Amino acid sequence: MLPIFDQFFATPQTIQHKTTFGHIKACNDRYELNCDFTDNRYKPCSVFFYAGNRIDEHVSDELFDSVLEVLQGNSDSKIYLDTIIEDFIHAPFLKVLDKLFNAGIQPENITVITSYNPASAFRTRFFNERFLVDCDSKSQDNARYKKLGQTPPILNKLKNIEVTSYNGFSSSYLIHKGGNIANHQETLIGGRQFEKHFSLLQKNSRYLRKIFHAYFLTKGYDKLSHYSWHNVGEDKEWGDKEERAFKEFDIPFNKERFKTPIVFDDVDVPGGPDEWSVPGIVEQKTAIPIVIETCNTRDEADSLFTDSFHHKEHYFLSEKTFKNFYYGLPYIHLGMPYMDMHLKNMGYFTFRHLFDSPRLRVVKNTDCIYNDFALLDLIASMSLDELSNILNAPQRIAEYKHNRKMLRRLLPLKNLLTELDK
């Protein structure tokens, strides 16, 4: 039984149910997680601390001291630095680690929980000298060590920290939708009548998403879709990196058109739609929801032109993926060539294989995009009746129901707790 100190430690404005601590707290009884919440800091316990991801997300001295007081109650207590809301960290997070080391907390008693997959890739990307020099708020100090041909002292300590991956958005989504409430009612899963081929609702602009946004608009597929683009306002960062991609895929660069927001469900209006929900018209009238997940490495433009093998194990899953399981919908992932492989390994059904579009052998990440475009072209050419025959078949309905059941099993959280309680 994992003893957990019963206090929510987090940077300001962090929502508890989107953190690992919040997941365990909300689901402990219903899912029989067998965690023991305690307020006794003098016995060994696990302290969960959401120390932030963003470059402007700082931990106050008061908050840090509160965490440290608990840890110092027993030298065998462990701290779990939670970062699952994003798949990256920045200088403020490293500052927290540095303060923990300086306070005498041993690296062996620190574990980072990340949504970056795999955990080894998080370590390679962030616990290295280049990241310390380029991104750490004490980069001048670290740069001095580099000039002397020495390793920054913090780096040796970082090597002894455990890092574990946890696809926490699965738990966040269930709790957000009421999954921790015993009498919560979900919508029935069954056949649907289609009015549109696709749905693609994108709140935030990212490099990969820009490429597909440009393709949708150029081909007119936004007219076949329930569609939105960058609901948070105009994205003005369209330049050489985007132009290079458009030349590769023969997409005319219509900057003014591409950067203009397209609002379908204005999630930024107070009291407006819940961005983690699927609008009723999309749920009932769309043939195939499109999902464009990205990850820290794939947000770098140069990665588009590299070998896909290097990115095979790298992925990040957000609510965009899990909402389709929850609502019992088919879906297709674009942009990440091995995403279906990872989802199948987790026990979920995928649906790309239902469409026999031309496929290139994937060597470069660009090959993946070409295959995605071919798939979109094929589906766009089909009638809604054809899509209905495929997607409303009894076998498909059973697969949608299976995916919801898999989501509700809460396996990522259970597996994480098993790992932490070794």
Residue, then its C-alpha position, 0 to 999 in steps of 0.5 A: m500500500l503506497p502511503i501518500f502525503d495528503q496535501f495538493f502541492a502545485t504551482p498556481q492555477t494548476i487544476q488538481h484533477k489534471t495531476t497525478f495526485g488528483h487522479i489518485k485522490a479522485c479514484n482511490d476508493r472507487y477503483e480500489l487503488n489501495c493508496d493510504f493518504t496520510d498527514n503524518r510527515y514523520k513516517p515514510c511517505s510519497v509527496f506528489f508535487y506539480a512543479g510546472n512545465r512552462i517557462d513562466e511557471h515558477v514555484s514560490d519560496e513558500l510553496f517550496d518550503s512547505v514541500l521541503e518540510v514534509l520531506q524532511g520529516n523522514s529521510d526515507s520519504k520520496i518526492y514525485l515531481d509531476t509534469i504530465i500536463e505537458d511533455f516538456i520542462h523549462a528552467p523553473f523546473l530545473k530550479v526546483l530540482d537544484k533547490l531540492f539537491n541543495a536542501g539535502i534531498q538525495p537524487e535517489n529519492i526523487t522521481v519525475i513523472t512525465s507524459y513524454n514517451p518513452a521515459s528514456a527520451f525525456r531524460t535524453r532530451f532534458f537532462n543533458e548539458r546542452f539543455l542546461v546551458d540553453c534553457d536553464s535560468k542559470s545558463q551563465d553558470n553552466a556556460r562557464y563550466k562548458k568553457l572550462g570543459q567541465t560538466p555542470p554539477i547538477l548533471n551528475k545528480l540528474k543522472n540518478i533521478e528516476v523518470t517514469s512515463y504516465n499517459g495521465f490524460s486518460s485519467s484526467y479525461l475520465i475525472h473531468k467527465g465525471g468518471n469518478i462518480a459512481n452514477h455517472q451516465e454516459t451516452l449510448i454508443g450506436g449507429r450515427q447518420f453523417e452530414k460531414h466526412f471529418s471533424l477537426l477542431q484545433k484550439n492551438s497552432r503547432y507545426l504539424r497542425k499547420i501543415f494539415h490545416a493548410y492541406f484541408l483549406t487548399k483541398g476544400y476539405d474544411k467544407l466537408s468538416h466540422y472545422s475550427w482553427h486556432n480558436v485562441g486568436e490569430d497565429k502570426e508565426w508563418g514563415d520560412k519553416e512552414e514555407r519549406a514544408f509547403k514546398e515539399f508537399d506542393i501546397p501553395f503558401n496562402k499566408e493570409r488565409f492560413k493564419t486566419p482563425i476559423v471559429f466553430d466552438d469558441v472555447d475562450v468565451p466565458g461560459g462557452p463550450d467545454e473544449w474537452s467535450v465533443p459537440g453534439i453535432v460532431e458526435q452524431k453527424t461526423a463520420i471520422p474525427i481527425v486527431i493531430e497529436t504532436c510531441n516535443t520533438r515533432d514540434e521542431a520543424d527540422s524533424l519533419f525531414t528526418d528518418s521516422f525511425h528516430h521518432k518511433e517510440h516518441y509520442f504524447l497523448s492528450e484529451k484529443t485522443f481519449k475523448n474519442f474512446y469516451y464518446g465511442l467514436p472512430y478516429i484517425h491520427l495524422g502526423m505521427p506514423y507509429m501512433d496506431m501501433h502504440l494505441k494497439n499495444m495499449g489495447y485500443f482498436t484503431f480504424r485507419h486500416l479500414f481504408d485502402s489508400p495508397r501507402l509509401r514505405v515510411v522512411k522519412n517523416t515526410d512519407c508519413i504525411y504523404n500517406d496521411f494526405a492520400l488517406l484524406d483524399l480517399i475518404a473525401s472521395m467517398s460518399l457518406d453512405e459508403l462511410s456509413n456502411i463501414l463505420n456503422a457496421p456491428q463489428r465497428i460498434a463493438e470496437y467503439k464500445h471496447n475502446r470506452k471500456m479500456l479507457r474506463r479500466l484506468l490501466p495507465l494509473k494502475n500501472l503507474l502505482t504498481e511501479l511506484d509501490k515496488 
